């Protein structure tokens, strides 16, 4: 077959050269008077003869079965055309819904006689995408098969699918397979076709936390005087085509407003668009909406509209309300008197405190009025803390020192302080502390006080009488303690207070100290001229049962200050009719620690088995503050007492059995 093909090719060349020779003779005859033309025709004539000879020779060799001989130059110029074939004639039947890819299909391409060092490039038609890596690989609009892969292989699977962002309808085209040869580019085409089915275009607004696209729970309601709070929602547009507008036009009703930002830019209308346009887009945009500020109290139910020319108008029902304020604000007490300042010192008076309360205030996070203004009257000043700073005006806000331990403007309770200013003229002063909030108006606290020309010193006792002292014959009574106070004397000065007991009584400056007819304590006053100390009084031991009365006299050495304590006591004949004695008959090693104590006190002592023991904590006025009863199992005892809730100060711990009593002095921090 190859030989016959060679003969036919050379016969064809033979007749072409015969035609060439005949045409040249005709030209020679026509242009015989032109020397130049004659020379040209002769050259072509001889070339034609040579070509005729070579054609005949090749044809003869072909008939004889002799392979043609070529020069190296001719061999290098012979190019065998590469070929690409496919495993099937086409891929059809691709189907997809709008906005989604179709399932990928594949075909296999085969190549032959590919020149080395050349890539094969695949270009997928509009609406399609593909790859050579598999159905889970990355799909693109083109793919490349490298020269290195081609050199090692003879075929490649190709995967194709419909794109997800194309218009609905039929789509078809060819995958172009381009391979480079020198000097031209050849192409092989593979047909693909499919259909994209349409979906309805939609626009909806869904409030976060709800599922209804047609109704919201409403922006949070607010109370009159408040700034409204914005809530968020998602506006979603689906299946919008490039053949129409892909924007959504949002219009909110008169009582509502909308923005793309939570805190600013609110208006009645808004336009949103996809971040990137395409043939088919679906996108979502977060918006913020709220009731307009400064609306009248009442409920508001109105429609918001969302328009797109492919969808039409979607409607969402909005609802919200503005409530009547129920907030209350108060002070307790509503009147403070007795503020006193001393002109000679130039210092303000000692402050007095009162309780400020507020309840039922709105607490939403956009509340614009979240503080109260406190305004002192002329010549007075106020503070949120006893130690100051004191000011004529200050505010209470979310940093208020709430007595409940939690700051809450909806239920606020905090102590405030007021005092007379320093350096005022001698005289009486009065006015109203104003507590102001726009939602509740003004609450007043009446205050009054006076400025005196100089110090009016005083000596004051914590009690005026001690009439329940009891003892048995030949035993003193249990000591009764009380406090002495120096007030408004010379500041930062030491003063001595001397107490003198009446007949039948004795005094001391220590509970377990030495008692006698007189006792003294030395106190140093503070910056305001105040100081305090403790004294003790008891019935003296007597062999006679009787009732004794009198007055303990107190004098401040170097001054005319004095004070008296009315005392009365009874000396009984036996322990059954009197308080227990101090004689230690049963208890041993009584101790209490730590000293000073803050919360828990340990009482240690030794007692016999089945011994009933009563423990009492007394203040210096003899009042029982804590009581504990037990039956001791015998041996060393350690009793834990909780002093939480007891005020700081000096106390007497009393341990009593049926026949005796022991005491220990306790200091509570």
Protein Blocks (a to p, Z undefined) as FASTA:
>chain_A
ZZmmmmmmmmmmmmmmmmmmmmmmmmmmmmmmbmklmmmmmmmmmmmmmmmmmmmmmmmm
mmnopacdddfklmmmpccddddddfbfbdehiacdehiacdddddddddehiaehiacd
ddddehiacdfkbjklccdfbdcddfklmmmpcbdcddddddfkbceddddddddddddd
dfbdcdddddddddddddddddddddehiabfkbcebiadddehiacdddddddddehia
fkbcfbdcddddfkbccdfbfkgoiafbdcdddfbdcfbdcddddddddddehiaedddd
dddddddfklopadddddddddddfbdcddddfbdehiacdfklopacdddddddddehi
afbfkbfblcdcddddehiacdfbfnbpadfbdcddfkbccfklpacfklccdddddddd
ehiaedddddddddddfklopadddddddddfbdcdddddfbfbdckbccdehiacdddd
dddddehiaehiacdddddddehiacdfbfklccdfbdcddddddfkopacddddddddd
dfbdcddddddddddehiabdcdddddddddfbfklmccdfbdfkbghiacdddddfklc
cddddddehiacddddddfkopafbdcddddebijddddddfehiacdddddddddfkbc
cddddddZZ
